[in-house]
């Protein structure tokens, strides 16, 4: 047995059938000595993780626990190729267990390949988000606009294209919502918290009239020339304030979107409600999501958003 693996007589080796798996790899599957050693190390790592999380045999491991294990490897900084081999080892391991009648099911079928993983943007903590929101320079004439933009982006989780596309006629602050147009022109209503409503209202009343010199075309956020703010312009505002706030993370408009969703979910919000607010339903999982009415979305937003 590989030196890095438990001895055949150890409780982990016995409970997870490591010696039998080694024999299967080498004698029945005809793998090379290097592959046998690598796969055995991979399954030993899985067995140690399982034991530390209360699973005393491979049958007690759920698909969710397997996914958590794989993501723990990602968090350790292992390369996708290494994680891909680990997944291959797990699938081979469960094929062996089921084939030998040592397990009744194969939870590894639901594990995603690293090739399908998406790299998520950085997420800001509540404290970091607070620093960003407080970073606008009061000496700059456009500080009220910038603060309103940051508050609105964080309050709604909208895409940057949706953010700069909002018009005055899309604001329904008495109802606590705003209308945005997402990908493909799909319309949705998003809840807007009290703090954001206050900041945006101040901008609309005190700053926007001076900016709009007949070139604003009804758009909410305008640049210094009085024309609609572009996506690049919005990105620049967020980047400048993140730098002023002293944030080490790379902050983009999508960071605020991801932070919005993360803070709601960490606060206990329902995943389906958050996805409805984001307007981001994957085609592969559309059937999982049910219609959620506006009142319920506003209730979720008020209950779980830090600045609602």
LUMVOZA-602272 format. One record per residue (C-alpha): residue in one letter; x, y, z; residue number from 0. Coordinates in steps of 0.5 Angstrom, whole numbers, plus 2048, in hexadecimal, padded with zeros to 3 digits. Layout:
BEGIN
<pt residuo="A" px="X" py="Y" pz="Z" num="NUM"/>
...
//
This chain:
BEGIN
<pt residuo="X" px="800" py="800" pz="800" num="0"/>
<pt residuo="X" px="802" py="807" pz="7FF" num="1"/>
<pt residuo="X" px="806" py="80A" pz="805" num="2"/>
<pt residuo="X" px="802" py="810" pz="805" num="3"/>
<pt residuo="X" px="7FB" py="80C" pz="806" num="4"/>
<pt residuo="X" px="7F9" py="808" pz="80C" num="5"/>
<pt residuo="X" px="7FC" py="802" pz="80E" num="6"/>
<pt residuo="X" px="7F7" py="7FC" pz="80C" num="7"/>
<pt residuo="X" px="7F5" py="7FA" pz="813" num="8"/>
<pt residuo="X" px="7F3" py="802" pz="815" num="9"/>
<pt residuo="X" px="7EC" py="803" pz="816" num="10"/>
<pt residuo="X" px="7EB" py="808" pz="810" num="11"/>
<pt residuo="X" px="7EE" py="803" pz="80B" num="12"/>
<pt residuo="X" px="7EA" py="7FE" pz="80E" num="13"/>
<pt residuo="X" px="7E4" py="802" pz="80E" num="14"/>
<pt residuo="X" px="7E5" py="805" pz="807" num="15"/>
<pt residuo="X" px="7E7" py="7FE" pz="804" num="16"/>
<pt residuo="X" px="7EE" py="801" pz="802" num="17"/>
<pt residuo="X" px="7F2" py="7FB" pz="801" num="18"/>
<pt residuo="X" px="7EC" py="7F8" pz="7FD" num="19"/>
<pt residuo="X" px="7EC" py="7FE" pz="7F8" num="20"/>
<pt residuo="X" px="7F4" py="7FE" pz="7F7" num="21"/>
<pt residuo="X" px="7F3" py="7F7" pz="7F5" num="22"/>
<pt residuo="X" px="7ED" py="7F9" pz="7F0" num="23"/>
<pt residuo="X" px="7F1" py="7FE" pz="7ED" num="24"/>
<pt residuo="X" px="7F7" py="7FA" pz="7EC" num="25"/>
<pt residuo="X" px="7F5" py="7F3" pz="7EB" num="26"/>
<pt residuo="X" px="7EE" py="7F4" pz="7E8" num="27"/>
<pt residuo="X" px="7EE" py="7FB" pz="7E4" num="28"/>
<pt residuo="X" px="7F5" py="7FA" pz="7E2" num="29"/>
<pt residuo="X" px="7F8" py="801" pz="7E4" num="30"/>
<pt residuo="X" px="7FF" py="803" pz="7E4" num="31"/>
<pt residuo="X" px="803" py="803" pz="7EB" num="32"/>
<pt residuo="X" px="803" py="80B" pz="7EB" num="33"/>
<pt residuo="X" px="7FB" py="80B" pz="7EA" num="34"/>
<pt residuo="X" px="7FA" py="806" pz="7EF" num="35"/>
<pt residuo="X" px="7FE" py="80A" pz="7F4" num="36"/>
<pt residuo="X" px="7FB" py="811" pz="7F2" num="37"/>
<pt residuo="X" px="7F4" py="80E" pz="7F2" num="38"/>
<pt residuo="X" px="7F5" py="80B" pz="7F9" num="39"/>
<pt residuo="X" px="7F8" py="812" pz="7FC" num="40"/>
<pt residuo="X" px="7F2" py="815" pz="7F9" num="41"/>
<pt residuo="X" px="7ED" py="810" pz="7FC" num="42"/>
<pt residuo="X" px="7F1" py="810" pz="803" num="43"/>
<pt residuo="X" px="7F0" py="818" pz="803" num="44"/>
<pt residuo="X" px="7E8" py="817" pz="802" num="45"/>
<pt residuo="X" px="7E8" py="812" pz="807" num="46"/>
<pt residuo="X" px="7EC" py="816" pz="80C" num="47"/>
<pt residuo="X" px="7E7" py="81C" pz="80B" num="48"/>
<pt residuo="X" px="7E1" py="818" pz="80B" num="49"/>
<pt residuo="X" px="7E3" py="815" pz="812" num="50"/>
<pt residuo="X" px="7E4" py="81C" pz="815" num="51"/>
<pt residuo="X" px="7DD" py="81E" pz="812" num="52"/>
<pt residuo="X" px="7DA" py="818" pz="816" num="53"/>
<pt residuo="X" px="7D9" py="813" pz="810" num="54"/>
<pt residuo="X" px="7DC" py="80D" pz="812" num="55"/>
<pt residuo="X" px="7DC" py="809" pz="80B" num="56"/>
<pt residuo="X" px="7DB" py="80B" pz="804" num="57"/>
<pt residuo="X" px="7D3" py="809" pz="804" num="58"/>
<pt residuo="X" px="7D2" py="80F" pz="809" num="59"/>
<pt residuo="X" px="7D5" py="814" pz="805" num="60"/>
<pt residuo="X" px="7D0" py="818" pz="801" num="61"/>
<pt residuo="X" px="7D0" py="81C" pz="7FB" num="62"/>
<pt residuo="X" px="7D0" py="822" pz="7FE" num="63"/>
<pt residuo="X" px="7D6" py="820" pz="803" num="64"/>
<pt residuo="X" px="7DA" py="81E" pz="7FC" num="65"/>
<pt residuo="X" px="7D9" py="825" pz="7F9" num="66"/>
<pt residuo="X" px="7DB" py="828" pz="800" num="67"/>
<pt residuo="X" px="7E1" py="824" pz="800" num="68"/>
<pt residuo="X" px="7E3" py="826" pz="7F8" num="69"/>
<pt residuo="X" px="7E2" py="82D" pz="7FA" num="70"/>
<pt residuo="X" px="7E6" py="82C" pz="800" num="71"/>
<pt residuo="X" px="7EC" py="82A" pz="7FB" num="72"/>
<pt residuo="X" px="7EB" py="830" pz="7F7" num="73"/>
<pt residuo="X" px="7EB" py="835" pz="7FD" num="74"/>
<pt residuo="X" px="7F2" py="832" pz="7FF" num="75"/>
<pt residuo="X" px="7F4" py="834" pz="7F8" num="76"/>
<pt residuo="X" px="7F5" py="82E" pz="7F4" num="77"/>
<pt residuo="X" px="7F5" py="82E" pz="7ED" num="78"/>
<pt residuo="X" px="7EF" py="82C" pz="7E9" num="79"/>
<pt residuo="X" px="7F3" py="826" pz="7E6" num="80"/>
<pt residuo="X" px="7F5" py="824" pz="7ED" num="81"/>
<pt residuo="X" px="7ED" py="824" pz="7EF" num="82"/>
<pt residuo="X" px="7EB" py="821" pz="7E8" num="83"/>
<pt residuo="X" px="7F0" py="81B" pz="7EA" num="84"/>
<pt residuo="X" px="7ED" py="81B" pz="7F1" num="85"/>
<pt residuo="X" px="7E6" py="81B" pz="7EE" num="86"/>
<pt residuo="X" px="7E8" py="815" pz="7E9" num="87"/>
<pt residuo="X" px="7EA" py="811" pz="7EF" num="88"/>
<pt residuo="X" px="7E4" py="812" pz="7F3" num="89"/>
<pt residuo="X" px="7E0" py="810" pz="7ED" num="90"/>
<pt residuo="X" px="7E4" py="80A" pz="7EC" num="91"/>
<pt residuo="X" px="7E4" py="808" pz="7F3" num="92"/>
<pt residuo="X" px="7DC" py="808" pz="7F4" num="93"/>
<pt residuo="X" px="7DC" py="804" pz="7ED" num="94"/>
<pt residuo="X" px="7E0" py="7FF" pz="7F1" num="95"/>
<pt residuo="X" px="7DC" py="7FF" pz="7F7" num="96"/>
<pt residuo="X" px="7D5" py="7FF" pz="7F3" num="97"/>
<pt residuo="X" px="7D8" py="7F9" pz="7EF" num="98"/>
<pt residuo="X" px="7DA" py="7F5" pz="7F5" num="99"/>
<pt residuo="X" px="7D4" py="7F6" pz="7F9" num="100"/>
<pt residuo="X" px="7D7" py="7FA" pz="7FE" num="101"/>
<pt residuo="X" px="7D3" py="800" pz="7FD" num="102"/>
<pt residuo="X" px="7CC" py="801" pz="7FA" num="103"/>
<pt residuo="X" px="7CC" py="808" pz="7F7" num="104"/>
<pt residuo="X" px="7D1" py="80C" pz="7F3" num="105"/>
<pt residuo="X" px="7D1" py="813" pz="7F6" num="106"/>
<pt residuo="X" px="7D7" py="815" pz="7F1" num="107"/>
<pt residuo="X" px="7D2" py="816" pz="7EB" num="108"/>
<pt residuo="X" px="7D0" py="81D" pz="7EE" num="109"/>
<pt residuo="X" px="7D7" py="820" pz="7EE" num="110"/>
<pt residuo="X" px="7D9" py="825" pz="7E9" num="111"/>
<pt residuo="X" px="7DF" py="825" pz="7E5" num="112"/>
<pt residuo="X" px="7E4" py="82B" pz="7E7" num="113"/>
<pt residuo="X" px="7E3" py="82D" pz="7DF" num="114"/>
<pt residuo="X" px="7DC" py="82F" pz="7E1" num="115"/>
<pt residuo="X" px="7DE" py="833" pz="7E7" num="116"/>
<pt residuo="X" px="7DD" py="83B" pz="7E6" num="117"/>
<pt residuo="X" px="7E2" py="83F" pz="7E9" num="118"/>
<pt residuo="X" px="7DE" py="844" pz="7EE" num="119"/>
<pt residuo="X" px="7E0" py="84B" pz="7EF" num="120"/>
<pt residuo="X" px="7E2" py="84D" pz="7F6" num="121"/>
<pt residuo="X" px="7DD" py="84E" pz="7FB" num="122"/>
<pt residuo="X" px="7DD" py="854" pz="800" num="123"/>
<pt residuo="X" px="7DC" py="853" pz="807" num="124"/>
<pt residuo="X" px="7D6" py="857" pz="80B" num="125"/>
<pt residuo="X" px="7DC" py="85C" pz="80E" num="126"/>
<pt residuo="X" px="7E0" py="85C" pz="807" num="127"/>
<pt residuo="X" px="7D9" py="85E" pz="804" num="128"/>
<pt residuo="X" px="7D8" py="864" pz="809" num="129"/>
<pt residuo="X" px="7DF" py="866" pz="808" num="130"/>
<pt residuo="X" px="7DD" py="867" pz="800" num="131"/>
<pt residuo="X" px="7D7" py="86A" pz="802" num="132"/>
<pt residuo="X" px="7DA" py="86F" pz="806" num="133"/>
<pt residuo="X" px="7E0" py="871" pz="801" num="134"/>
<pt residuo="X" px="7DD" py="876" pz="7FD" num="135"/>
<pt residuo="X" px="7E0" py="87D" pz="7FD" num="136"/>
<pt residuo="X" px="7DC" py="882" pz="800" num="137"/>
<pt residuo="X" px="7E0" py="887" pz="7FD" num="138"/>
<pt residuo="X" px="7DF" py="885" pz="7F6" num="139"/>
<pt residuo="X" px="7D8" py="888" pz="7F3" num="140"/>
<pt residuo="X" px="7D6" py="881" pz="7F0" num="141"/>
<pt residuo="X" px="7D7" py="87D" pz="7F7" num="142"/>
<pt residuo="X" px="7CF" py="87D" pz="7F8" num="143"/>
<pt residuo="X" px="7CF" py="87A" pz="7F1" num="144"/>
<pt residuo="X" px="7D4" py="875" pz="7F3" num="145"/>
<pt residuo="X" px="7D1" py="873" pz="7F9" num="146"/>
<pt residuo="X" px="7CA" py="872" pz="7F6" num="147"/>
<pt residuo="X" px="7CD" py="86E" pz="7F1" num="148"/>
<pt residuo="X" px="7D1" py="869" pz="7F6" num="149"/>
<pt residuo="X" px="7CB" py="869" pz="7FB" num="150"/>
<pt residuo="X" px="7C6" py="867" pz="7F5" num="151"/>
<pt residuo="X" px="7CB" py="862" pz="7F2" num="152"/>
<pt residuo="X" px="7CC" py="85E" pz="7F9" num="153"/>
<pt residuo="X" px="7C5" py="85F" pz="7FA" num="154"/>
<pt residuo="X" px="7C2" py="85C" pz="7F4" num="155"/>
<pt residuo="X" px="7C8" py="857" pz="7F2" num="156"/>
<pt residuo="X" px="7C6" py="859" pz="7EA" num="157"/>
<pt residuo="X" px="7CB" py="858" pz="7E5" num="158"/>
<pt residuo="X" px="7CF" py="85E" pz="7E3" num="159"/>
<pt residuo="X" px="7CC" py="85F" pz="7DC" num="160"/>
<pt residuo="X" px="7C5" py="85F" pz="7E0" num="161"/>
<pt residuo="X" px="7C8" py="864" pz="7E5" num="162"/>
<pt residuo="X" px="7CA" py="869" pz="7DF" num="163"/>
<pt residuo="X" px="7C3" py="867" pz="7DC" num="164"/>
<pt residuo="X" px="7BE" py="86A" pz="7E1" num="165"/>
<pt residuo="X" px="7BA" py="870" pz="7E0" num="166"/>
<pt residuo="X" px="7B6" py="874" pz="7E4" num="167"/>
<pt residuo="X" px="7B0" py="871" pz="7E2" num="168"/>
<pt residuo="X" px="7B2" py="86A" pz="7E4" num="169"/>
<pt residuo="X" px="7B3" py="86D" pz="7EC" num="170"/>
<pt residuo="X" px="7AC" py="86B" pz="7F0" num="171"/>
<pt residuo="X" px="7AF" py="86D" pz="7F7" num="172"/>
<pt residuo="X" px="7A8" py="86D" pz="7FA" num="173"/>
<pt residuo="X" px="7A8" py="866" pz="7F8" num="174"/>
<pt residuo="X" px="7AF" py="865" pz="7FA" num="175"/>
<pt residuo="X" px="7B1" py="862" pz="7F3" num="176"/>
<pt residuo="X" px="7B4" py="864" pz="7ED" num="177"/>
<pt residuo="X" px="7B4" py="861" pz="7E6" num="178"/>
<pt residuo="X" px="7BA" py="85E" pz="7E2" num="179"/>
<pt residuo="X" px="7BB" py="85B" pz="7DC" num="180"/>
<pt residuo="X" px="7BF" py="855" pz="7DC" num="181"/>
<pt residuo="X" px="7C2" py="851" pz="7D6" num="182"/>
<pt residuo="X" px="7BE" py="850" pz="7D0" num="183"/>
<pt residuo="X" px="7BA" py="856" pz="7D2" num="184"/>
<pt residuo="X" px="7B6" py="852" pz="7D8" num="185"/>
<pt residuo="X" px="7B3" py="857" pz="7DD" num="186"/>
<pt residuo="X" px="7B3" py="855" pz="7E4" num="187"/>
<pt residuo="X" px="7B1" py="859" pz="7EB" num="188"/>
<pt residuo="X" px="7B7" py="859" pz="7F0" num="189"/>
<pt residuo="X" px="7B6" py="85C" pz="7F7" num="190"/>
<pt residuo="X" px="7B9" py="862" pz="7F9" num="191"/>
<pt residuo="X" px="7BB" py="863" pz="801" num="192"/>
<pt residuo="X" px="7BA" py="869" pz="805" num="193"/>
<pt residuo="X" px="7C1" py="86C" pz="805" num="194"/>
<pt residuo="X" px="7C2" py="86B" pz="7FD" num="195"/>
<pt residuo="X" px="7BB" py="86F" pz="7FC" num="196"/>
<pt residuo="X" px="7BD" py="874" pz="801" num="197"/>
<pt residuo="X" px="7C4" py="875" pz="7FD" num="198"/>
<pt residuo="X" px="7C1" py="875" pz="7F6" num="199"/>
<pt residuo="X" px="7BB" py="879" pz="7F8" num="200"/>
<pt residuo="X" px="7C1" py="87E" pz="7FA" num="201"/>
<pt residuo="X" px="7C5" py="87E" pz="7F4" num="202"/>
<pt residuo="X" px="7BE" py="87E" pz="7F0" num="203"/>
<pt residuo="X" px="7BC" py="885" pz="7F3" num="204"/>
<pt residuo="X" px="7C3" py="888" pz="7F5" num="205"/>
<pt residuo="X" px="7C8" py="886" pz="7EF" num="206"/>
<pt residuo="X" px="7C5" py="883" pz="7E9" num="207"/>
<pt residuo="X" px="7C1" py="889" pz="7E7" num="208"/>
<pt residuo="X" px="7C7" py="88D" pz="7E7" num="209"/>
<pt residuo="X" px="7CB" py="888" pz="7E3" num="210"/>
<pt residuo="X" px="7C5" py="887" pz="7DE" num="211"/>
<pt residuo="X" px="7C6" py="88C" pz="7D8" num="212"/>
<pt residuo="X" px="7C1" py="889" pz="7D3" num="213"/>
<pt residuo="X" px="7C5" py="883" pz="7D2" num="214"/>
<pt residuo="X" px="7C3" py="87E" pz="7D7" num="215"/>
<pt residuo="X" px="7BE" py="87B" pz="7D4" num="216"/>
<pt residuo="X" px="7BA" py="879" pz="7DA" num="217"/>
<pt residuo="X" px="7C0" py="875" pz="7DD" num="218"/>
<pt residuo="X" px="7C1" py="874" pz="7E4" num="219"/>
<pt residuo="X" px="7C8" py="875" pz="7E5" num="220"/>
<pt residuo="X" px="7CC" py="87A" pz="7E0" num="221"/>
<pt residuo="X" px="7D3" py="87C" pz="7E0" num="222"/>
<pt residuo="X" px="7D6" py="883" pz="7E0" num="223"/>
<pt residuo="X" px="7D5" py="885" pz="7D9" num="224"/>
<pt residuo="X" px="7CD" py="883" pz="7DB" num="225"/>
<pt residuo="X" px="7CD" py="87D" pz="7D6" num="226"/>
<pt residuo="X" px="7CB" py="876" pz="7D9" num="227"/>
<pt residuo="X" px="7D0" py="873" pz="7DD" num="228"/>
<pt residuo="X" px="7D4" py="86D" pz="7D9" num="229"/>
<pt residuo="X" px="7D6" py="866" pz="7DC" num="230"/>
<pt residuo="X" px="7DD" py="868" pz="7DC" num="231"/>
<pt residuo="X" px="7DB" py="86F" pz="7DF" num="232"/>
<pt residuo="X" px="7D7" py="86B" pz="7E5" num="233"/>
<pt residuo="X" px="7DD" py="866" pz="7E5" num="234"/>
<pt residuo="X" px="7E2" py="86C" pz="7E6" num="235"/>
<pt residuo="X" px="7DE" py="86F" pz="7EC" num="236"/>
<pt residuo="X" px="7DE" py="868" pz="7EF" num="237"/>
<pt residuo="X" px="7E5" py="867" pz="7EE" num="238"/>
<pt residuo="X" px="7E7" py="86E" pz="7F1" num="239"/>
<pt residuo="X" px="7E3" py="86D" pz="7F7" num="240"/>
<pt residuo="X" px="7E6" py="866" pz="7F9" num="241"/>
<pt residuo="X" px="7ED" py="869" pz="7F8" num="242"/>
<pt residuo="X" px="7EB" py="86F" pz="7FD" num="243"/>
<pt residuo="X" px="7E8" py="86A" pz="802" num="244"/>
<pt residuo="X" px="7EE" py="866" pz="802" num="245"/>
<pt residuo="X" px="7EB" py="860" pz="800" num="246"/>
<pt residuo="X" px="7F1" py="85B" pz="7FE" num="247"/>
<pt residuo="X" px="7EC" py="857" pz="7F9" num="248"/>
<pt residuo="X" px="7EA" py="858" pz="7F2" num="249"/>
<pt residuo="X" px="7E3" py="85B" pz="7F2" num="250"/>
<pt residuo="X" px="7DF" py="85C" pz="7EC" num="251"/>
<pt residuo="X" px="7D8" py="85D" pz="7EB" num="252"/>
<pt residuo="X" px="7D7" py="855" pz="7EB" num="253"/>
<pt residuo="X" px="7DA" py="855" pz="7F1" num="254"/>
<pt residuo="X" px="7D5" py="859" pz="7F4" num="255"/>
<pt residuo="X" px="7D0" py="854" pz="7F1" num="256"/>
<pt residuo="X" px="7D3" py="84E" pz="7F4" num="257"/>
<pt residuo="X" px="7D3" py="852" pz="7FB" num="258"/>
<pt residuo="X" px="7CC" py="853" pz="7FA" num="259"/>
<pt residuo="X" px="7CA" py="84C" pz="7F9" num="260"/>
<pt residuo="X" px="7CF" py="849" pz="7FE" num="261"/>
<pt residuo="X" px="7CD" py="84E" pz="804" num="262"/>
<pt residuo="X" px="7C6" py="84C" pz="803" num="263"/>
<pt residuo="X" px="7C7" py="845" pz="803" num="264"/>
<pt residuo="X" px="7CC" py="845" pz="809" num="265"/>
<pt residuo="X" px="7C6" py="849" pz="80C" num="266"/>
<pt residuo="X" px="7C2" py="843" pz="80B" num="267"/>
<pt residuo="X" px="7BE" py="845" pz="805" num="268"/>
<pt residuo="X" px="7BB" py="840" pz="800" num="269"/>
<pt residuo="X" px="7BF" py="83E" pz="7FA" num="270"/>
<pt residuo="X" px="7B9" py="83E" pz="7F6" num="271"/>
<pt residuo="X" px="7B7" py="845" pz="7F8" num="272"/>
<pt residuo="X" px="7BE" py="848" pz="7F7" num="273"/>
<pt residuo="X" px="7BF" py="845" pz="7F0" num="274"/>
<pt residuo="X" px="7B8" py="848" pz="7EE" num="275"/>
<pt residuo="X" px="7BB" py="84F" pz="7F1" num="276"/>
<pt residuo="X" px="7C1" py="84E" pz="7ED" num="277"/>
<pt residuo="X" px="7BD" py="84C" pz="7E6" num="278"/>
<pt residuo="X" px="7C3" py="846" pz="7E5" num="279"/>
<pt residuo="X" px="7BF" py="840" pz="7E4" num="280"/>
<pt residuo="X" px="7C4" py="83A" pz="7E1" num="281"/>
<pt residuo="X" px="7C0" py="837" pz="7DB" num="282"/>
<pt residuo="X" px="7C2" py="830" pz="7DE" num="283"/>
<pt residuo="X" px="7BF" py="832" pz="7E5" num="284"/>
<pt residuo="X" px="7B9" py="836" pz="7E3" num="285"/>
<pt residuo="X" px="7B4" py="830" pz="7E5" num="286"/>
<pt residuo="X" px="7B7" py="831" pz="7EC" num="287"/>
<pt residuo="X" px="7B4" py="838" pz="7ED" num="288"/>
<pt residuo="X" px="7AD" py="83A" pz="7EE" num="289"/>
<pt residuo="X" px="7AA" py="840" pz="7ED" num="290"/>
<pt residuo="X" px="7AA" py="845" pz="7F3" num="291"/>
<pt residuo="X" px="7A6" py="84B" pz="7F4" num="292"/>
<pt residuo="X" px="7A9" py="852" pz="7F5" num="293"/>
<pt residuo="X" px="7A6" py="853" pz="7FC" num="294"/>
<pt residuo="X" px="7AA" py="84D" pz="7FE" num="295"/>
<pt residuo="X" px="7B0" py="84F" pz="7FB" num="296"/>
<pt residuo="X" px="7B0" py="856" pz="7FE" num="297"/>
<pt residuo="X" px="7AF" py="852" pz="805" num="298"/>
<pt residuo="X" px="7B5" py="84E" pz="804" num="299"/>
<pt residuo="X" px="7B9" py="854" pz="802" num="300"/>
<pt residuo="X" px="7B7" py="858" pz="808" num="301"/>
<pt residuo="X" px="7B8" py="852" pz="80D" num="302"/>
<pt residuo="X" px="7BF" py="850" pz="80A" num="303"/>
<pt residuo="X" px="7C2" py="856" pz="807" num="304"/>
<pt residuo="X" px="7C7" py="85A" pz="80B" num="305"/>
<pt residuo="X" px="7C5" py="861" pz="809" num="306"/>
<pt residuo="X" px="7BE" py="85F" pz="807" num="307"/>
//
